[in-house]
Amino acid sequence: MTGTLNTANILQTASAYLNFGTTEGSDGYGFTDSNGTCTINPTNTALVCSSDERLKKDISKLSSFSMLEKLSQLQG
């Protein structure tokens, strides 16, 4: 079943999963807008979201040494 509610697309797949903001979907609950997609699958407790570099600020590369140093600080 596919429908529209307040100009948003809603898709219910044959296996009773719901997807919002799209007319295509897969297992789980899905949310889609112009910035990306998030899918929640309660069967395996997975939450998967797309990530877009255009939406992020102040991105810098880390050297492998500084990353290892920061990770070892987390072990407390």
C-alpha positions, 0 to 999 in steps of 0.5 A: 500500500502506498499513500500520501499524508500531508504531502508526504509519501508513506509506503507499507510493504507487503511484509508490513514494514513502514517507510516514510518520505519515499515510495520505495523501501525495505524491511524495518521503518524508514525515513527519507528526506532530501538530506538522506535516509534512516532505517530502523530494523527492530528485528536486529536492533539496527539503526542505519543512517546515511551521512553526507559530507556536505552537511558537516563542518570543520572536518579534519583528517587525523593521523593514525598516531593521534587517533591511537593516542585519543583511543587509549585515553578512552580506556581510562 
